[in-house]
Amino acid sequence: MSAHVVPKKTYITVWGILMILTVVTALVSRIDLGHLSAIVALAIATGKALLVVLFFMGVKYINQKMTIVVIVAGIFWLAILMVLSMADYGTRLWS
Amino acid sequence: MSDSATVADHNPALQHHFADMEQQQQAATMGMWVFLITEIMFFGGMFLAYMVYRYMYYAAFVAGSQAMDFWYGTINTIVLICSSLTMALAVRASQVGQRKALVALLIVTMLFGCAFMGIKAIEYTGHWRDHQFPGASFHFEGPDPQHIEIFFSLYWAMTGFHALHMLIGIVVVGFITFYAWRGRYGPDYHNPVENVGLYWHFVDIVWIYLYPLLYLISHKHTG
């Protein structure tokens, strides 16, 4: 048995992209995008999180399906929490 | 007799309830992810509370966010991303059996973690001094201070639990560094290094979301 060894270059490239995205999200926050600014900030954060999960945490290289099921189930649970709760609180003021 | 020969041949790091090293490795990875799911649930509740209150008192959240120091937040984000890189490289070093590189990278990761905690401590001291801790002594100039206090309650709870996770991470990496120095990990067995790496990256992801939500609520947009 041997683990999938990822080239150093891949990790350094991912780090570079994460640094660029951090600068981008910091700069974008200084521009008035109205209500879009929250969506842009969360989209960039999700892109960064995805890079960390896929490469640094090695999910891209996991070959056991059961582990993938566990991870997807966890994220799906978080989506249920957020979407259903906001579907309630977000619409209470609608008349 | 063939059974005892197999037992004698097996890797000393193989626990007896696993068939082989690969199965042990996969079980360790999946177990770590199950733990991380419980962590998602733990932080998820606080993120939901943040979303609901931000939706209800947006102007107060913008005012509270503007009391955050942009540079402390940004520098800490960069520090954590660098620590994630050194942690990923440390896990790689354990996979290819580079003991010295593994120990060095784990130490650098801990130093980044300590730098993060130091900056956070400076930041907390300022907020504490400026009466921005929720409770009887909370004070904030401007309209709607009681809803700005909600922002600060969430700020302290979320960054506080994140900092607690960082502290635990630094201590655990410390133990792993000691065992790595003793030469316990190599290409055949490095589950503990991989799992502490998963934990470290998870804590990094929590901060990746905290940074825009707490520090970057549009500086120009006042709702």
Chai-1 contact restraints between the chains, C-beta under 6 A:
chainA,res_idxA,chainB,res_idxB,connection_type,confidence,min_distance_angstrom,max_distance_angstrom,comment,restraint_id
A,M1,B,M21,contact,1.0,0.0,6.0,A-B,restraint_1
A,M1,B,E22,contact,1.0,0.0,6.0,A-B,restraint_2
A,A3,B,Q95,contact,1.0,0.0,6.0,A-B,restraint_3
A,V5,B,Q95,contact,1.0,0.0,6.0,A-B,restraint_4
A,V5,B,V96,contact,1.0,0.0,6.0,A-B,restraint_5
A,Y11,B,A88,contact,1.0,0.0,6.0,A-B,restraint_6
A,Y11,B,L89,contact,1.0,0.0,6.0,A-B,restraint_7
A,W15,B,L85,contact,1.0,0.0,6.0,A-B,restraint_8
A,L18,B,I81,contact,1.0,0.0,6.0,A-B,restraint_9
A,T22,B,T77,contact,1.0,0.0,6.0,A-B,restraint_10
A,T25,B,P212,contact,1.0,0.0,6.0,A-B,restraint_11
A,A26,B,T74,contact,1.0,0.0,6.0,A-B,restraint_12
A,S29,B,L216,contact,1.0,0.0,6.0,A-B,restraint_13
A,S29,B,S218,contact,1.0,0.0,6.0,A-B,restraint_14
A,R30,B,H219,contact,1.0,0.0,6.0,A-B,restraint_15
A,D32,B,K220,contact,1.0,0.0,6.0,A-B,restraint_16
A,D32,B,H221,contact,1.0,0.0,6.0,A-B,restraint_17
A,S37,B,S218,contact,1.0,0.0,6.0,A-B,restraint_18
A,A41,B,P212,contact,1.0,0.0,6.0,A-B,restraint_19
A,A41,B,L216,contact,1.0,0.0,6.0,A-B,restraint_20
A,A45,B,I208,contact,1.0,0.0,6.0,A-B,restraint_21
A,A45,B,Y209,contact,1.0,0.0,6.0,A-B,restraint_22
A,A45,B,P212,contact,1.0,0.0,6.0,A-B,restraint_23
A,K48,B,I208,contact,1.0,0.0,6.0,A-B,restraint_24
A,A49,B,I205,contact,1.0,0.0,6.0,A-B,restraint_25
A,A49,B,I208,contact,1.0,0.0,6.0,A-B,restraint_26
A,V52,B,H201,contact,1.0,0.0,6.0,A-B,restraint_27
A,V52,B,I205,contact,1.0,0.0,6.0,A-B,restraint_28
A,F56,B,S84,contact,1.0,0.0,6.0,A-B,restraint_29
A,F56,B,A88,contact,1.0,0.0,6.0,A-B,restraint_30
A,F56,B,H201,contact,1.0,0.0,6.0,A-B,restraint_31
A,M57,B,L198,contact,1.0,0.0,6.0,A-B,restraint_32
A,M57,B,H201,contact,1.0,0.0,6.0,A-B,restraint_33
A,Q64,B,Q26,contact,1.0,0.0,6.0,A-B,restraint_34
A,T67,B,T29,contact,1.0,0.0,6.0,A-B,restraint_35
A,T67,B,M30,contact,1.0,0.0,6.0,A-B,restraint_36
A,T67,B,W33,contact,1.0,0.0,6.0,A-B,restraint_37
A,V70,B,M30,contact,1.0,0.0,6.0,A-B,restraint_38
A,V70,B,W33,contact,1.0,0.0,6.0,A-B,restraint_39
A,V70,B,V34,contact,1.0,0.0,6.0,A-B,restraint_40
A,I71,B,W33,contact,1.0,0.0,6.0,A-B,restraint_41
A,G74,B,I37,contact,1.0,0.0,6.0,A-B,restraint_42
A,G74,B,I40,contact,1.0,0.0,6.0,A-B,restraint_43
A,L78,B,I40,contact,1.0,0.0,6.0,A-B,restraint_44
A,L78,B,G44,contact,1.0,0.0,6.0,A-B,restraint_45
A,L81,B,G44,contact,1.0,0.0,6.0,A-B,restraint_46
A,L81,B,L48,contact,1.0,0.0,6.0,A-B,restraint_47
A,S85,B,L48,contact,1.0,0.0,6.0,A-B,restraint_48
A,Y89,B,V52,contact,1.0,0.0,6.0,A-B,restraint_49
